[in-house]
Amino acid sequence: MPAYLIVHRREITDPQKLKRYSDGIDAVIAKFGGKVAARSDSFKVLEGDWHAGRPHDDARPERLTVIEFPDMAKLQEWYESNDYAELKAIRQAASRSDIVAIETR
């Protein structure tokens, strides 16, 4: 069953460093059978205290990303892989995000 990684990026602390993450992430996701299903700074908040971002505006960086993997095992293999480790460290040092993984049934 497909599994999804859902990322809510709340803050960018180092835009230059985050660019290095952005430049390499899609290839590493694809290596594990994943694909970006959605990535947007524009979203409509129906409930809660989220604020849609603005493209290329570090003052309003909020973004949602949904990444689909074939199953939860592949998602976790990617997340814990050496291939992703360096990019994950860059992302964590350059931004603040909430991230969850869900599996469909």
ZAKOLLO-261645 format. One line per 2 residues: number of its first residue (from 1); their letters; for each residue x, y, z of N, C-alpha, C. Coordinates in nm, 3 decimals, padded with zeros to 5 digits. Layout:
NUM) a) X,Y,Z,X,Y,Z,X,Y,Z ~ ...
//
This chain:
1) mp) 00.083,-00.118,00.000,00.000,00.000,00.000,00.088,00.125,00.000 ~ 00.050,00.226,-00.075,00.131,00.348,-00.078,00.145,00.412,00.060
3) ay) 00.258,00.475,00.080,00.284,00.551,00.202,00.323,00.692,00.160 ~ 00.292,00.788,00.246,00.314,00.928,00.213,00.392,00.997,00.325
5) li) 00.489,01.075,00.285,00.560,01.162,00.377,00.499,01.301,00.358 ~ 00.453,01.361,00.465,00.390,01.493,00.458,00.477,01.589,00.539
7) vh) 00.522,01.695,00.472,00.612,01.791,00.533,00.545,01.928,00.537 ~ 00.546,01.989,00.653,00.501,02.128,00.668,00.625,02.209,00.709
9) rr) 00.682,02.278,00.612,00.799,02.362,00.642,00.749,02.492,00.701 ~ 00.799,02.523,00.822,00.752,02.642,00.894,00.848,02.759,00.887
11) ei) 00.977,02.729,00.877,01.074,02.839,00.885,01.200,02.801,00.808 ~ 01.259,02.898,00.742,01.389,02.882,00.678,01.489,02.962,00.761
13) td) 01.594,02.894,00.807,01.695,02.962,00.888,01.823,02.991,00.809 ~ 01.844,02.918,00.699,01.963,02.939,00.616,01.927,02.910,00.470
15) pq) 01.883,03.012,00.396,01.837,02.992,00.258,01.944,02.933,00.165 ~ 02.069,02.973,00.181,02.176,02.922,00.093,02.196,02.772,00.115
17) kl) 02.196,02.732,00.239,02.214,02.591,00.271,02.093,02.510,00.222 ~ 01.974,02.565,00.238,01.853,02.494,00.195,01.851,02.474,00.044
19) kr) 01.913,02.564,-00.031,01.921,02.549,-00.177,01.998,02.421,-00.212 ~ 02.101,02.390,-00.138,02.177,02.265,-00.162,02.087,02.144,-00.142
21) ys) 02.001,02.150,-00.042,01.904,02.043,-00.018,01.809,02.032,-00.137 ~ 01.754,02.144,-00.179,01.657,02.147,-00.289,01.717,02.093,-00.418
23) dg) 01.843,02.121,-00.442,01.908,02.077,-00.565,01.925,01.925,-00.573 ~ 01.930,01.857,-00.459,01.959,01.714,-00.461,01.847,01.621,-00.420
25) id) 01.740,01.674,-00.362,01.642,01.588,-00.298,01.562,01.501,-00.395 ~ 01.519,01.553,-00.509,01.432,01.476,-00.598,01.499,01.348,-00.648
27) av) 01.627,01.353,-00.678,01.698,01.234,-00.725,01.706,01.126,-00.617 ~ 01.726,01.167,-00.493,01.735,01.071,-00.384,01.598,01.009,-00.356
29) ia) 01.494,01.088,-00.364,01.358,01.035,-00.347,01.330,00.930,-00.455 ~ 01.361,00.963,-00.580,01.335,00.872,-00.692,01.412,00.741,-00.679
31) kf) 01.531,00.748,-00.624,01.613,00.628,-00.608,01.543,00.522,-00.523 ~ 01.453,00.565,-00.435,01.382,00.473,-00.346,01.237,00.452,-00.391
33) gg) 01.210,00.485,-00.517,01.076,00.462,-00.573,00.975,00.568,-00.535 ~ 01.022,00.679,-00.480,00.930,00.785,-00.438,00.911,00.890,-00.546
35) kv) 00.806,00.967,-00.530,00.781,01.080,-00.620,00.708,01.189,-00.542 ~ 00.738,01.311,-00.576,00.671,01.425,-00.512,00.531,01.435,-00.572
37) aa) 00.430,01.419,-00.487,00.291,01.426,-00.532,00.241,01.570,-00.528 ~ 00.292,01.649,-00.434,00.252,01.789,-00.422,00.360,01.866,-00.349
39) rs) 00.383,01.987,-00.395,00.480,02.077,-00.329,00.433,02.217,-00.359 ~ 00.389,02.291,-00.255,00.332,02.422,-00.282,00.345,02.516,-00.164
41) ds) 00.371,02.641,-00.198,00.369,02.749,-00.099,00.226,02.802,-00.084 ~ 00.141,02.772,-00.179,00.004,02.822,-00.178,-00.090,02.710,-00.132
43) fk) -00.154,02.732,-00.021,-00.253,02.637,00.026,-00.359,02.711,00.105 ~ -00.477,02.656,00.109,-00.588,02.718,00.179,-00.601,02.653,00.316
45) vl) -00.588,02.730,00.420,-00.600,02.681,00.556,-00.749,02.678,00.592 ~ -00.800,02.558,00.619,-00.941,02.543,00.657,-00.959,02.548,00.808
47) eg) -00.860,02.499,00.881,-00.862,02.504,01.027,-00.719,02.514,01.077 ~ -00.700,02.570,01.192,-00.567,02.575,01.251,-00.496,02.706,01.224
49) dw) -00.369,02.708,01.263,-00.289,02.831,01.259,-00.170,02.816,01.166 ~ -00.195,02.773,01.044,-00.091,02.767,00.943,-00.107,02.889,00.856
51) ha) 00.000,02.928,00.790,-00.003,03.044,00.702,00.063,03.007,00.570 ~ -00.009,03.021,00.462,00.049,02.989,00.332,00.171,03.077,00.308
53) gr) 00.272,03.020,00.246,00.394,03.094,00.219,00.385,03.172,00.090 ~ 00.497,03.226,00.053,00.511,03.296,-00.075,00.637,03.242,-00.142
55) ph) 00.630,03.204,-00.269,00.750,03.153,-00.336,00.867,03.250,-00.323 ~ 00.979,03.195,-00.287,01.106,03.271,-00.279,01.100,03.387,-00.179
57) dd) 01.015,03.377,-00.077,01.004,03.481,00.025,01.033,03.417,00.160 ~ 01.156,03.432,00.206,01.196,03.368,00.330,01.123,03.425,00.452
59) ar) 01.057,03.539,00.437,00.979,03.593,00.546,00.846,03.517,00.560 ~ 00.800,03.455,00.452,00.678,03.374,00.454,00.707,03.240,00.386
61) pe) 00.785,03.152,00.452,00.833,03.033,00.384,00.743,02.911,00.393 ~ 00.629,02.920,00.460,00.554,02.797,00.483,00.519,02.727,00.353
63) rl) 00.541,02.596,00.355,00.520,02.514,00.236,00.474,02.376,00.280 ~ 00.391,02.315,00.199,00.351,02.176,00.220,00.407,02.092,00.107
65) tv) 00.458,01.975,00.144,00.509,01.881,00.046,00.454,01.743,00.080 ~ 00.409,01.671,-00.021,00.361,01.535,-00.004,00.443,01.448,-00.098
67) ie) 00.508,01.346,-00.042,00.591,01.255,-00.121,00.533,01.115,-00.108 ~ 00.510,01.052,-00.222,00.453,00.917,-00.225,00.562,00.814,-00.245
69) fp) 00.557,00.707,-00.165,00.646,00.593,-00.178,00.561,00.468,-00.198 ~ 00.619,00.362,-00.254,00.541,00.241,-00.279,00.478,00.182,-00.152
71) dm) 00.548,00.194,-00.040,00.497,00.142,00.088,00.578,00.205,00.202 ~ 00.535,00.178,00.325,00.601,00.237,00.442,00.745,00.186,00.455
73) ak) 00.771,00.061,00.418,00.907,00.009,00.427,01.002,00.088,00.338 ~ 00.960,00.121,00.216,01.045,00.200,00.126,01.064,00.341,00.178
75) lq) 00.956,00.400,00.232,00.965,00.535,00.288,01.068,00.536,00.401 ~ 01.058,00.441,00.492,01.152,00.437,00.605,01.294,00.405,00.559
77) ew) 01.306,00.316,00.458,01.439,00.286,00.403,01.503,00.414,00.349 ~ 01.425,00.494,00.276,01.474,00.622,00.223,01.512,00.716,00.338
79) ye) 01.422,00.734,00.435,01.443,00.831,00.542,01.567,00.797,00.625 ~ 01.594,00.669,00.642,01.707,00.625,00.725,01.832,00.593,00.644
81) sn) 01.827,00.616,00.512,01.939,00.577,00.425,02.058,00.671,00.434 ~ 02.173,00.616,00.399,02.294,00.698,00.387,02.279,00.798,00.272
83) dy) 02.203,00.759,00.168,02.180,00.848,00.054,02.111,00.978,00.098 ~ 02.020,00.967,00.193,01.944,01.084,00.238,02.008,01.153,00.359
85) ae) 02.096,01.086,00.430,02.150,01.137,00.556,02.210,01.278,00.544 ~ 02.292,01.301,00.443,02.355,01.433,00.428,02.250,01.540,00.397
87) lk) 02.158,01.508,00.307,02.053,01.605,00.273,01.962,01.631,00.393 ~ 01.931,01.527,00.470,01.848,01.544,00.588,01.916,01.639,00.688
89) ai) 02.046,01.621,00.708,02.120,01.708,00.800,02.119,01.853,00.750 ~ 02.133,01.872,00.620,02.127,02.007,00.563,01.990,02.068,00.588
91) rq) 01.883,01.991,00.558,01.747,02.042,00.578,01.723,02.079,00.724 ~ 01.765,01.992,00.814,01.742,02.017,00.956,01.820,02.138,01.005
93) aa) 01.938,02.163,00.949,02.018,02.279,00.988,01.967,02.408,00.925 ~ 01.896,02.398,00.812,01.858,02.517,00.736,01.711,02.555,00.747
95) sr) 01.632,02.470,00.813,01.488,02.499,00.822,01.426,02.425,00.940 ~ 01.304,02.462,00.969,01.226,02.394,01.073,01.098,02.342,01.008
97) sd) 01.070,02.215,01.031,00.957,02.151,00.967,00.888,02.054,01.062 ~ 00.762,02.027,01.032,00.688,01.917,01.094,00.676,01.811,00.985
99) iv) 00.703,01.685,01.020,00.702,01.578,00.921,00.632,01.457,00.980 ~ 00.538,01.400,00.902,00.470,01.277,00.942,00.473,01.180,00.825
101) ai) 00.461,01.053,00.856,00.450,00.948,00.753,00.321,00.872,00.779 ~ 00.245,00.850,00.670,00.122,00.775,00.682,00.118,00.668,00.574
103) et) 00.047,00.558,00.605,00.029,00.452,00.507,-00.120,00.437,00.480 ~ -00.155,00.423,00.354,-00.295,00.406,00.320,-00.337,00.262,00.344
105) r) -00.466,00.242,00.355,-00.519,00.106,00.379,-00.627,00.075,00.283
//
